[in-house]
Amino acid sequence: LRKAPRAQGEAMAEVSPGDDLYLSAAPEGFPPVSARRRTVALPARLPTLENLERHFEAELRRMSPNWTFNVNGAANAPVDVADAVGVPPMVLGVILAGKCRDQLIPVTAERQKRFAEWIHAHCASLWLNFQEVGVGPECVKGVVLALTSNDRFTSLNLACNALGDSGGALVGKMLPENNTLVQLDLSGNGLGCIGATALFEGLRRNRSVTSVDLSARCGSLRNQLTRQCGDSLEKLVATNPVLAKLSLPGTRLGAEGTVCIARGLSGNSSLLSLDLANNELGLKGVVALADALGSCILEELNLSENRLGDEGLVALAARLGALPRSAEAASSTGWGQSEAVKASYQESCASLQQAVADVDLVAAHSEDTRSHDVDRIAGAAAQLTKAVAAVSVPVPRLRVLLLANNGATMTGASRVQDCLQVNSVLERLSLDQAEHKEQAQCALSLMASLPLNSTLRSLSLEKCGLGSVGVKGLAKALAFNTGLEVLSLRGNRFDEEAAAALAAALGTAGTPGARSLRQLNLSSCHLDDSCGVLLAKGLAANVALEGLQLRDNLLREGAGRALLEALNRHTGLLVLSLELNSIDLRCQAQISRLLARNARLREKQRPQRYTKRIGELLVCQREVGVLTSTLNRNLALKRKMRLKQAVALQMLRDAEEEERAKQQWLEEELVKVEADRREMETQAAEAQDRLRTVVSEGDYGAKQTRVRIESIEEQIRRHKKHIRHVERQLQQFEAEAGKELDVLQQELDRAENARSSASNYASVARRNLDSFAASLKSIEGEIAGGSDPRQRFEERVQPAEVSSGRRSHAPRNASRAIHQPAPQATRKSQAPRPRSGRASTMTRAKSR
């Protein structure tokens, strides 16, 4: 697998690393090894057609360069798909090659034909639609190339594919260069923080895309933007002047990411729709968004499935205009109004609730009683309107607000419903799965809001647990509402009494609600046959309802017959859903025929609407005549203004002549100044050269001086080091000399003592010698030899002579040579020698 042809290897070597293309070689018809690993780095720039041709060389060799196929069947003429789509054939080949490489399949002629048929069916219009077709990082390179080389397409749909971060980054690189795309859908593509950041950067510099969908669809490749994308999202929302719709449901932005979006919204003037469903905003996120609503033009906001709870809904309701219902709530929220205004509002609200609650829609009353109830409710509503008008509460521009499945209860939902008293902008409100727990007060807010509000068009309260009491109160409020057109109560169980109240609200001709409601959803409400019969009676007396959903209930034959009878008289109902009920199929077939009849009648009534439209156009024609006369007058004024403009233009031309003359003089002066400048620049250059020379010489001298200073400093350091060494030796010598002097002083003392002893011994010896000499002189005559010791001889007798008895004839005076006192004199002369040794020792010590 690693052995590539030489030609292909040489071609791949020419591709620059910044093109982010797979360069791994593989056998012909199979994707490279790197494509199977799915490890793609983010691109530095967009790939070109030449680079992609080299990159997909193996796959392109297996394709036909002709893209003419019988896409509409063999009976029709062949179609050039490249010409029909408006994309060059080579770019189509690159897209197919990338798609096959992403899916790890080889390119074949059959796959090329099927791809051409699919392209012709889905991309022949202004929409480039590649939804859920296995587009990956390789295929998107060809898609991006098609968009950069073509200004035809206005929408790009790549939903439910596997682009990943690298594919999202490629699309982001393309967006600044594209000025035709209006809609971009990249939902469900496995985008992470890196790819989304690159995409947001491209969107920030784009000036054509108005709608972006990055929602995380169900599957393994969900878009996970996370809270780390908050900064790039904030910059996008704050700086993009054309983006109108942004969908980010399920992307795990969290509270931090939502706070960043809210900061961007505070300065935004283009975003109209924002979808943040299932992003775990929490209280912090919803409070930040609520604060930003007053400074932006947002009209649609989806905050469903975010676990806002009652606290989040209360904070949002306060920003939407909900007024406190009690004195405690007014003091806790810091409502800055007078006590009289607060008391008037609370009294009017309670009065309207009581008036609506006292109405009995089911019981048969006279016409006077009915008109009395209507007048009473109208008076209470007018009083509440006056009290609300005295309160100046800024209201955001939101028209659509979706708050389904946020874990709220009646407390939070009622506060959102209270805002309908003040808010005259909101048109659609969804509070699905806000648990009311079938409490008696669950409809009080609607009873005080719906009769007063005339702008709300759609209200959804699915699976809210309203119960019979709540549905009955809602029916009373609905009977006096003049604006609601769509009402959904799916999943709310209620009994026959509540069904009778709802049917009375639909069928009573004296109430406004019977003329405004168009769509009613009562699916999965566990309605039995009797409830169905009552609703059929109300439907028979209604003339405005167009759609009724009764799916998944407990309706049987009685309800089916009643609905059939009601449809015989009701010619406006177009949709009636009865699936998952126990109604006979024959009855359902008859109901379907009657619905088809109503549809035909609606078609026949269209000319009446056209006649009405013609009358409106005639009125417009008269207005056009008035505007034409006005235009003629404006044309006369325009001619006068043109004359004045001609005079002004002549004056302007004269001024231009003067300006040209002045400009010519200034140009001449500029030439002179430039010459002087060049001369000065030359002098400055010479001065700079001299300065550089002087500076270099000074630097050289300074360098030499620094070198000498450093050498001298080095010598000083060595001398200092030597001085410290000599000082240490001197101190050591002084210490040793002191010790030695102490020892010598002790020896000197001992020598002095020995000298004094020797002197005493010498004097004693001298006296002994003197006495000895005197003794010698006295016995000198008796000693042999006299005073000369050399004359002293002692005659020795030889042994032979002794043995023979002979005597020696030596002289007598020679028989003794040794004088007896001589040993004593010798001892006396040798006694003082030790004293003379000690004296020599003392002498040496003194000299030392």
C-alpha positions in Angstrom: 0.0 0.0 0.0 2.9 2.4 0.6 4.4 1.9 -2.9 3.2 4.7 -5.1 3.8 5.3 -8.9 6.6 7.7 -9.6 4.4 10.0 -11.7 1.8 10.2 -9.0 4.4 10.8 -6.3 6.0 13.6 -8.3 2.6 15.2 -8.8 1.8 15.0 -5.1 5.1 16.5 -4.2 4.1 19.8 -5.9 1.1 20.3 -3.6 1.9 22.8 -0.9 1.4 21.7 2.8 -1.1 24.6 3.3 -3.7 23.0 1.0 -4.4 20.4 3.6 -4.7 17.5 1.2 -4.1 13.8 1.8 -0.8 12.9 0.3 -0.8 9.2 1.2 -0.4 7.0 -1.9 -2.8 4.1 -2.4 -3.6 1.6 -5.1 -5.9 2.9 -7.8 -9.5 2.9 -6.9 -9.0 2.8 -3.1 -8.8 5.7 -0.6 -5.5 6.5 1.0 -4.5 5.4 4.4 -4.9 8.8 5.9 -8.5 8.9 4.8 -9.2 5.7 6.6 -7.6 7.2 9.8 -9.8 10.3 9.6 -7.1 12.5 11.0 -7.4 15.8 9.2 -5.7 19.1 10.2 -7.4 22.4 9.8 -6.7 24.0 6.4 -4.5 27.1 6.0 -6.3 28.2 2.8 -8.9 27.0 0.3 -7.7 24.2 -2.2 -7.5 25.1 -5.8 -8.7 23.0 -8.8 -5.2 22.1 -9.8 -4.3 20.8 -6.3 -7.5 18.8 -6.1 -6.9 17.3 -9.5 -3.5 16.1 -8.4 -5.0 15.0 -5.1 -7.8 12.9 -6.6 -5.8 11.8 -9.6 -6.5 8.1 -9.1 -10.2 8.6 -8.7 -10.5 11.0 -11.7 -8.8 8.5 -14.0 -11.6 6.1 -13.4 -14.4 8.6 -14.3 -15.7 9.7 -17.6 -15.1 13.4 -18.4 -18.5 13.5 -20.1 -21.4 14.2 -17.7 -24.2 13.7 -20.2 -26.7 11.1 -18.9 -30.3 10.0 -19.4 -31.3 11.3 -16.0 -35.1 11.5 -16.9 -35.4 8.1 -18.4 -34.3 6.4 -21.6 -37.3 7.9 -23.5 -36.1 11.4 -22.9 -33.0 13.1 -24.4 -29.7 13.0 -22.5 -28.9 15.9 -20.3 -25.6 17.6 -19.6 -25.7 17.6 -15.8 -22.7 20.0 -15.5 -24.5 22.5 -17.7 -27.8 22.0 -16.0 -26.4 22.5 -12.5 -23.9 25.2 -13.5 -20.8 23.5 -12.2 -17.8 22.6 -14.3 -17.4 18.8 -15.1 -14.0 18.6 -13.4 -15.5 20.1 -10.1 -18.3 17.5 -10.3 -15.7 14.8 -10.6 -13.8 16.2 -7.6 -17.0 16.1 -5.5 -17.7 12.5 -6.5 -14.1 11.5 -5.8 -14.2 13.1 -2.4 -17.5 11.4 -1.6 -16.2 8.0 -2.6 -13.0 8.6 -0.5 -15.1 9.6 2.5 -17.2 6.5 2.2 -14.2 4.2 1.5 -15.6 2.9 -1.8 -14.0 2.9 -5.2 -15.2 5.1 -8.1 -17.2 3.2 -10.8 -19.2 4.2 -13.8 -22.5 3.2 -12.2 -21.8 5.4 -9.2 -21.0 8.3 -11.4 -24.3 7.9 -13.2 -26.3 7.6 -10.0 -24.5 10.7 -8.6 -25.3 12.6 -11.8 -29.0 11.7 -11.4 -29.0 12.8 -7.8 -27.2 16.1 -8.5 -29.7 16.9 -11.3 -32.6 16.2 -9.1 -31.5 18.1 -6.0 -29.1 20.8 -7.2 -30.5 22.1 -10.5 -32.2 25.1 -8.8 -30.7 27.8 -6.6 -30.3 25.3 -3.7 -27.1 23.2 -3.4 -28.6 20.4 -1.4 -26.3 17.6 0.0 -28.4 16.6 3.0 -27.7 13.2 4.5 -25.6 11.9 1.6 -22.3 11.0 3.4 -20.4 14.2 2.7 -17.1 14.2 4.6 -13.9 16.3 4.9 -12.8 15.2 1.4 -16.1 15.8 -0.5 -16.6 19.2 1.1 -13.4 20.4 -0.7 -15.2 20.0 -4.0 -18.4 21.6 -2.7 -16.4 24.6 -1.5 -14.7 24.8 -4.8 -18.1 24.8 -6.6 -19.3 27.6 -4.5 -16.2 29.8 -4.9 -16.3 29.4 -8.7 -20.1 29.9 -9.0 -22.4 32.7 -8.0 -25.6 30.9 -8.8 -26.4 29.1 -5.5 -28.2 31.0 -2.7 -28.5 28.1 -0.2 -26.2 25.4 1.0 -27.7 22.4 2.8 -25.1 20.0 4.3 -27.3 18.7 7.2 -26.7 15.3 8.7 -23.3 14.6 7.2 -19.8 14.0 8.7 -17.9 17.2 8.0 -16.2 17.4 11.4 -13.9 20.3 12.4 -11.9 20.3 9.2 -15.0 20.4 6.9 -16.5 23.2 9.0 -13.2 25.1 8.8 -13.2 24.8 5.0 -16.7 26.2 4.8 -15.7 29.0 7.1 -12.7 29.8 4.8 -15.0 30.0 1.9 -17.7 32.3 3.4 -15.7 35.6 3.3 -15.2 35.2 -0.5 -18.8 34.3 -1.2 -21.5 37.0 -1.6 -24.4 34.9 -2.9 -25.2 32.4 -0.2 -28.2 33.4 1.9 -29.0 30.2 3.9 -26.5 27.8 5.4 -27.5 24.5 7.1 -24.7 22.5 8.8 -26.8 20.8 11.4 -25.7 17.3 12.6 -22.2 17.3 11.2 -20.1 16.5 14.3 -18.7 20.1 14.5 -16.6 20.8 17.6 -15.3 24.0 19.1 -12.4 24.3 16.6 -14.5 23.9 13.5 -17.3 26.1 14.9 -14.9 28.9 15.8 -13.5 28.9 12.2 -17.0 28.9 10.9 -18.1 31.8 13.1 -15.0 33.7 12.0 -16.0 33.3 8.4 -19.6 34.3 9.1 -18.4 37.4 10.9 -16.7 38.6 7.7 -19.5 37.5 5.4 -22.2 40.0 4.2 -24.7 37.8 2.5 -25.7 34.8 4.8 -28.9 35.7 6.7 -29.8 32.2 8.1 -27.5 29.7 9.9 -28.6 26.4 11.3 -26.0 24.5 13.5 -28.5 22.5 15.5 -27.5 19.1 17.0 -29.7 16.6 15.3 -30.3 13.1 16.6 -27.5 10.7 15.8 -23.8 10.1 16.6 -22.6 13.3 14.8 -24.2 16.0 16.9 -22.7 19.5 16.8 -21.1 20.1 20.2 -20.1 23.7 20.3 -19.8 23.8 24.1 -19.2 27.0 26.1 -15.7 27.5 24.7 -17.3 29.0 21.5 -18.9 31.8 23.5 -16.3 34.4 22.5 -16.5 33.8 18.8 -20.3 33.7 19.0 -20.3 37.0 20.8 -18.1 38.6 18.1 -20.3 37.1 15.3 -23.6 38.4 16.9 -22.1 41.8 17.7 -20.5 42.6 14.4 -22.4 40.8 11.6 -24.9 43.3 10.2 -26.9 40.9 8.0 -27.4 37.7 10.1 -31.2 37.4 10.8 -31.7 33.8 12.0 -29.4 31.7 14.2 -30.4 28.1 15.2 -28.2 26.5 17.9 -30.5 23.9 19.7 -28.8 21.1 21.5 -25.2 22.4 21.1 -24.3 22.4 24.9 -23.6 26.1 25.1 -24.5 26.3 28.8 -24.9 29.4 30.8 -21.5 30.9 29.9 -22.1 30.6 26.2 -25.5 32.1 26.6 -24.1 35.1 28.5 -21.7 35.7 25.6 -24.5 35.6 23.1 -26.5 38.0 25.3 -23.5 40.5 25.4 -23.4 40.3 21.6 -27.2 40.9 21.3 -26.9 44.1 23.3 -25.3 45.8 20.3 -27.0 43.8 17.5 -29.3 45.4 14.9 -30.1 42.5 12.5 -30.8 39.2 14.4 -34.5 38.5 14.4 -34.7 34.8 15.3 -32.6 32.9 17.9 -33.1 29.2 18.8 -31.3 28.1 22.0 -33.4 25.0 22.8 -31.9 22.2 24.9 -28.7 24.1 25.9 -28.9 24.0 29.7 -29.1 27.7 30.1 -30.2 27.7 33.7 -31.2 30.8 35.7 -27.9 32.7 34.8 -28.4 32.3 31.1 -32.0 33.3 31.0 -31.4 36.3 33.2 -28.6 37.5 30.8 -30.9 37.0 27.8 -33.8 38.8 29.5 -31.6 41.8 30.1 -30.5 41.9 26.5 -34.0 41.8 25.1 -34.6 45.4 25.6 -31.6 46.6 23.5 -32.0 44.3 20.5 -34.6 43.7 17.8 -35.1 40.0 18.4 -38.5 38.8 17.4 -38.4 35.0 17.8 -36.8 33.2 20.8 -36.9 29.5 21.5 -35.8 28.5 25.0 -37.5 25.1 25.2 -36.0 22.3 27.2 -33.5 24.4 29.2 -34.6 23.6 32.8 -35.3 27.3 33.5 -37.7 26.4 36.3 -40.1 28.9 37.9 -37.3 31.3 38.8 -36.2 31.6 35.1 -39.7 32.1 33.9 -40.4 34.7 36.5 -37.3 36.7 35.5 -38.2 36.4 31.8 -41.8 37.5 32.5 -40.7 40.5 34.4 -38.7 41.6 31.4 -41.7 40.9 29.1 -43.9 43.3 31.1 -45.6 41.1 33.8 -46.8 43.3 36.6 -46.8 42.1 40.3 -50.2 40.6 41.4 -49.8 41.4 45.1 -48.3 44.1 47.4 -45.6 41.6 48.6 -44.6 40.8 45.1 -44.5 44.6 44.2 -42.2 45.4 47.1 -39.9 42.4 46.4 -39.5 43.3 42.8 -39.0 47.0 43.4 -41.9 48.1 41.3 -41.4 51.9 41.2 -45.1 53.0 41.1 -47.3 54.9 43.5 -49.5 53.1 45.9 -52.6 54.3 44.1 -51.4 52.8 40.8 -50.6 49.5 42.5 -53.9 49.3 44.3 -55.9 50.2 41.1 -54.1 47.5 39.1 -54.6 44.8 41.7 -58.3 45.8 42.2 -59.0 45.8 38.4 -57.3 42.5 37.9 -59.3 40.8 40.7 -62.5 42.4 39.3 -61.9 41.0 35.8 -61.1 37.6 37.1 -64.3 37.5 39.2 -66.4 38.7 36.2 -65.0 36.0 34.0 -65.4 33.3 36.7 -69.1 34.3 37.2 -70.0 33.6 33.6 -71.8 30.3 33.0 -71.4 29.4 29.4 -73.3 26.1 29.5 -76.5 27.3 31.2 -79.2 28.7 29.0 -79.6 32.4 29.7 -81.7 35.0 28.1 -80.2 37.5 25.7 -80.3 40.2 28.3 -78.3 38.1 30.8 -75.8 37.3 28.1 -75.4 41.0 27.1 -75.1 41.9 30.8 -72.2 39.4 31.3 -70.5 40.7 28.2 -70.9 44.3 29.3 -69.6 43.5 32.8 -66.5 41.8 31.4 -66.0 44.6 29.0 -66.2 47.2 31.8 -63.7 45.3 34.0 -61.4 44.9 31.0 -61.6 48.6 30.2 -60.8 49.4 33.9 -57.8 47.0 33.8 -56.6 48.5 30.5 -56.7 52.0 32.1 -54.8 50.8 35.1 -52.2 49.1 32.9 -51.9 52.2 30.7 -50.9 54.2 33.8 -47.8 52.0 34.2 -44.9 52.7 31.8 -43.2 49.3 31.2 -40.8 48.9 28.3 -41.7 45.8 26.3 -39.2 44.0 23.9 -40.0 43.3 20.3 -40.5 39.5 20.8 -43.3 38.1 18.7 -42.7 34.4 19.2 -41.6 32.9 22.6 -41.3 29.1 23.1 -40.8 27.9 26.7 -41.8 24.3 26.4 -40.5 21.6 28.9 -38.6 23.8 31.2 -39.6 22.1 34.5 -41.9 25.0 35.5 -45.1 24.9 37.5 -48.1 27.1 37.7 -46.1 29.7 39.5 -43.7 30.5 36.6 -46.3 29.8 33.9 -48.8 32.2 35.5 -46.2 35.0 35.6 -45.6 34.6 31.8 -49.3 34.6 31.2 -49.6 37.8 33.2 -47.4 39.6 30.7 -50.1 39.3 28.2 -52.0 42.1 30.0 -49.2 44.6 29.1 -47.4 43.1 26.1 -49.2 43.9 22.9 -46.3 42.6 20.7 -46.3 38.8 21.5 -48.1 36.8 18.9 -47.2 33.2 19.7 -46.6 31.7 23.2 -45.7 28.1 24.1 -45.8 26.9 27.7 -46.0 23.1 27.0 -45.4 20.7 30.0 -45.6 23.5 32.6 -47.2 21.4 35.3 -50.4 23.0 36.8 -51.4 19.9 38.8 -55.1 20.6 38.2 -55.3 23.3 40.8 -58.3 25.6 41.1 -56.2 28.7 40.4 -54.4 27.4 37.3 -56.5 29.5 34.9 -56.7 32.7 36.9 -53.9 34.4 34.9 -55.4 33.5 31.6 -58.9 34.7 32.8 -57.3 38.2 33.5 -55.1 38.3 30.4 -56.9 36.8 27.4 -60.0 39.1 27.6 -57.6 42.1 27.6 -55.1 40.9 24.9 -56.0 41.1 21.3 -52.6 40.5 19.6 -51.8 36.9 20.7 -52.5 34.6 17.8 -51.2 31.2 19.0 -51.2 29.7 22.5 -49.9 26.2 23.3 -50.5 24.6 26.7 -49.8 20.9 25.8 -49.4 18.4 28.7 -49.8 21.1 31.3 -52.1 19.2 33.6 -54.8 21.8 33.5 -57.6 19.4 34.3 -61.3 20.1 34.1 -61.1 23.2 36.2 -58.3 24.8 34.2 -59.9 24.0 30.8 -63.3 25.4 32.0 -61.6 28.7 33.1 -59.7 28.8 29.9 -62.9 28.3 27.9 -64.5 31.3 29.7 -61.5 33.5 29.0 -61.4 32.2 25.4 -65.0 33.2 24.8 -64.1 36.9 25.4 -60.8 37.0 23.5 -60.8 38.7 20.1 -57.4 37.7 18.7 -56.5 34.1 19.5 -56.5 31.9 16.3 -54.6 28.7 17.3 -55.1 26.9 20.7 -53.4 23.6 21.6 -54.5 21.7 24.6 -53.0 18.3 23.6 -52.5 15.9 26.5 -54.7 17.7 29.0 -57.4 15.4 30.4 -60.7 17.0 31.2 -64.3 15.7 31.8 -67.6 16.3 30.2 -68.3 19.6 32.1 -65.1 21.2 30.8 -65.9 19.9 27.3 -69.4 21.5 27.5 -67.8 24.8 28.5 -65.3 24.6 25.6 -68.1 23.7 23.2 -70.2 26.6 24.5 -67.2 29.0 24.0 -67.0 27.8 20.3 -70.7 27.8 19.6 -72.1 30.9 21.4 -72.8 33.6 18.9 -72.8 36.4 21.4 -69.2 36.0 22.4 -66.1 37.3 20.4 -64.2 34.1 20.8 -66.5 32.2 18.5 -65.4 34.4 15.6 -61.6 34.4 16.0 -60.4 30.8 16.7 -59.2 29.0 13.6 -57.3 25.9 14.9 -58.0 23.8 18.0 -55.9 20.8 19.1 -57.5 18.4 21.6 -55.5 15.3 20.8 -54.7 12.8 23.6 -57.1 14.4 26.0 -58.9 11.1 26.9 -62.3 12.5 25.6 -65.1 10.0 25.7 -68.1 9.8 23.4 -70.2 12.3 25.4 -67.4 14.9 25.2 -67.2 14.3 21.5 -70.9 14.9 21.1 -70.8 18.2 23.1 -67.8 19.4 21.0 -69.8 18.5 17.8 -72.7 20.6 19.0 -70.4 23.6 19.5 -68.8 23.0 16.1 -72.2 23.0 14.4 -72.8 26.5 15.7 -69.3 27.8 14.9 -68.6 29.4 11.6 -64.8 30.3 11.9 -63.0 27.1 13.0 -60.9 25.6 10.1 -59.0 22.8 11.9 -59.9 20.5 14.8 -57.5 17.8 16.0 -59.2 15.0 18.0 -56.5 12.3 17.5 -55.8 9.6 20.1 -59.0 9.9 22.2 -61.8 7.6 23.3 -64.4 8.7 20.7 -66.9 6.1 19.3 -69.9 5.9 17.0 -71.9 8.5 18.9 -69.2 11.2 18.6 -68.7 10.2 14.9 -72.4 10.7 14.0 -72.5 14.0 15.9 -69.4 15.2 14.1 -70.9 14.1 10.8 -74.1 16.1 11.5 -72.1 19.1 12.5 -70.1 19.0 9.2 -73.3 18.9 7.2 -74.0 22.5 8.5 -70.4 23.7 9.0 -68.8 24.5 5.7 -65.6 26.2 6.9 -63.9 23.2 8.6 -61.1 21.9 6.4 -59.1 19.6 8.7 -60.6 17.1 11.2 -58.1 14.5 12.6 -59.8 11.4 14.1 -56.9 8.9 14.0 -56.5 6.4 16.9 -60.2 6.6 17.8 -62.9 3.9 17.7 -65.0 5.5 15.0 -66.4 3.4 12.2 -64.4 3.7 8.9 -67.6 4.4 7.0 -68.3 7.3 9.2 -64.7 8.5 8.7 -65.1 8.2 5.0 -68.2 10.3 5.0 -66.4 12.9 7.2 -63.6 12.9 4.6 -66.1 13.6 1.8 -67.6 16.5 3.7 -64.1 17.9 4.3 -63.4 17.6 0.6 -66.7 19.4 0.0 -65.6 22.2 2.3 -62.3 22.5 0.4 -64.2 22.8 -2.9 -66.5 25.5 -1.4 -63.4 27.4 -0.3 -62.0 27.3 -3.8 -65.3 28.5 -5.2 -65.3 31.4 -2.7 -62.0 32.6 -4.0 -63.6 34.9 -6.7 -65.3 36.8 -3.9 -62.0 37.4 -2.3 -60.7 38.4 -5.7 -63.6 40.9 -6.1 -62.7 42.3 -2.7 -59.1 42.5 -3.8 -60.1 44.4 -7.0 -62.0 47.0 -4.9 -58.8 47.4 -2.8 -56.8 47.8 -6.0 -59.3 50.5 -7.3 -58.7 52.4 -4.1 -55.0 52.0 -4.7 -55.5 53.3 -8.2 -57.1 56.5 -6.9 -54.2 56.9 -4.5 -51.9 56.4 -7.4 -53.6 59.3 -9.2 -53.1 61.5 -6.2 -49.5 60.4 -6.1 -49.1 61.1 -9.8 -50.3 64.7 -9.4 -48.0 65.1 -6.5 -45.2 63.6 -8.6 -45.9 66.2 -11.4 -45.5 69.0 -8.9 -42.4 67.4 -7.7 -41.1 67.2 -11.3 -41.7 71.0 -11.7 -39.8 71.6 -8.5 -37.1 69.2 -9.8 -36.7 71.3 -13.0 -36.2 74.4 -10.9 -33.8 72.6 -8.8 -31.9 71.5 -11.9 -31.5 75.1 -12.9 -30.1 75.9 -9.5 -28.0 72.8 -9.8 -26.6 74.1 -13.2 -25.6 77.4 -11.6 -24.0 75.6 -8.8 -22.2 73.3 -11.2 -20.8 76.3 -13.2 -19.6 77.8 -9.9 -18.2 74.4 -9.1 -16.4 74.2 -12.5 -14.9 77.7 -11.9 -13.8 76.7 -8.5 -12.3 73.6 -10.0 -10.4 75.7 -12.5 -9.0 77.8 -9.7 -8.2 74.6 -7.8 -6.4 73.2 -10.8 -4.3 76.4 -11.2 -3.6 76.3 -7.5 -2.8 72.6 -7.7 -0.4 73.2 -10.6 1.4 75.9 -8.6 1.4 73.6 -5.6 2.9 70.8 -7.7 5.7 73.1 -8.9 6.4 74.1 -5.3 6.2 70.4 -4.4 8.8 69.6 -7.1 11.1 72.3 -5.6 10.4 71.0 -2.1 11.1 67.5 -3.2 14.4 68.5 -4.8 15.4 70.3 -1.5 14.2 67.3 0.3 16.4 65.0 -1.8 19.4 67.3 -1.2 18.7 67.3 2.5 18.3 63.6 2.4 21.7 63.3 0.7 23.2 65.5 3.3 21.5 63.6 6.0 22.8 60.4 4.5 26.3 61.7 4.5 25.9 63.0 8.0 24.6 59.6 9.0 27.6 57.9 7.3 30.0 60.2 9.2 28.0 59.6 12.4 28.2 55.8 11.8 32.0 56.2 11.2 32.4 58.2 14.4 30.2 55.9 16.3 32.0 52.9 15.0 35.4 54.4 15.9 34.1 55.5 19.3 32.7 52.0 19.7 36.1 50.5 18.8 37.9 52.8 21.2 35.3 52.2 23.9 35.6 48.5 23.3 39.5 48.7 23.6 39.2 50.8 26.7 36.7 48.4 28.1 39.1 45.5 27.3 42.0 47.4 29.0 39.8 48.2 32.0 38.7 44.6 32.2 42.4 43.4 32.0 43.4 45.9 34.7 40.4 44.9 36.8 41.5 41.3 36.3 45.0 42.2 37.5 43.6 44.0 40.5 41.5 41.0 41.3 44.6 38.8 41.0 46.7 41.1 43.2 43.9 41.4 45.7 43.7 37.6 45.7 47.5 37.4 46.2 47.4 40.0 49.0 44.7 38.1 50.8 46.8 34.9 50.3 49.9 36.6 51.7 47.9 38.1 54.6 46.6 34.7 55.4 50.2 33.3 55.3 51.5 36.2 57.4 48.8 35.6 60.0 49.7 31.9 60.0 53.4 32.7 60.3 52.8 35.2 63.1 50.8 32.6 64.9 53.5 29.9 64.4 56.3 32.4 65.4 54.5 33.4 68.5 54.2 29.8 69.5 57.9 29.2 68.7 59.0 32.3 70.6 57.1 31.1 73.6 59.0 27.8 73.4 62.4 29.5 72.9 61.7 31.8 75.8 61.1 28.8 78.0 64.4 27.2 76.7 66.2 30.6 77.3 65.0 30.6 80.9 66.3 27.0 81.3 69.6 28.0 79.7 70.1 30.9 82.0 69.5 28.7 85.0 72.0 26.2 83.6 74.6 29.0 83.0 74.3 30.2 86.5 74.8 26.7 87.7 77.8 26.2 85.3 79.4 29.4 86.6 79.2 28.1 90.1 80.7 24.8 89.0 83.5 26.6 87.2 84.5 28.7 90.2 84.5 25.5 92.4 86.7 23.7 89.8 89.1 26.7 89.6 89.6 26.6 93.3 90.2 22.8 93.1 92.7 23.3 90.3 94.5 25.9 92.3 94.8 23.7 95.3 95.9 20.8 93.1 98.6 22.9 91.4 99.9 24.0 94.8 100.0 20.3 95.9 101.9 19.4 92.7 104.5 22.0 93.4 105.0 20.8 96.8 105.6 17.2 95.7 107.4 18.0 92.5 110.7 16.5 93.7 109.2 13.3 94.6 107.6 12.6 91.3 109.6 10.9 88.6 110.5 13.4 85.9 109.9 16.3 88.1 107.6 18.8 86.7 108.0 17.5 83.1 105.6 14.6 82.6 107.5 13.4 79.6 110.4 12.4 81.9 108.3 9.9 83.7 109.0 6.4 82.5 108.3 3.0 84.0 110.5 0.2 83.3 108.7 -2.9 82.2 110.1 -6.4 82.8 109.8 -8.8 79.8 108.2 -12.1 80.6 111.3 -14.1 79.4 113.5 -12.2 81.6 111.3 -12.8 84.5 111.1 -16.4 83.9 115.0 -16.6 83.6 115.5 -14.6 86.7 117.2 -11.9 84.9 116.6 -8.3 86.0 116.4 -5.3 83.9 119.2 -2.9 83.8 116.9 0.1 83.2 117.4 3.2 85.2 115.4 3.5 88.3 113.9 6.7 87.5 112.4 5.1 84.4 110.7 2.2 86.3 107.7 4.4 86.9 106.3 6.6 84.2 102.9 7.3 85.7 102.5 9.7 88.6 99.7 8.8 90.9 98.0 12.1 91.2 97.6 12.3 87.3 94.1 10.6 87.1 92.8 13.1 89.6 94.0 16.0 87.6 92.5 14.5 84.5 89.1 14.2 86.2 89.3 17.7 87.4 90.1 19.0 84.0 87.2 17.2 82.4 84.5 18.2 84.9 83.4 21.7 83.4 82.7 20.4 79.9 78.9 20.2 80.3 78.8 23.8 81.4 80.6 25.0 78.3 77.9 23.0 76.2 75.0 24.8 77.9 76.7 28.1 77.3 77.0 27.4 73.6 73.2 26.5 73.6 72.3 29.8 75.3 74.5 31.7 72.8 72.8 30.0 69.8 69.3 30.9 71.4 70.3 34.6 71.8 71.6 34.8 68.2 68.4 33.2 67.0 
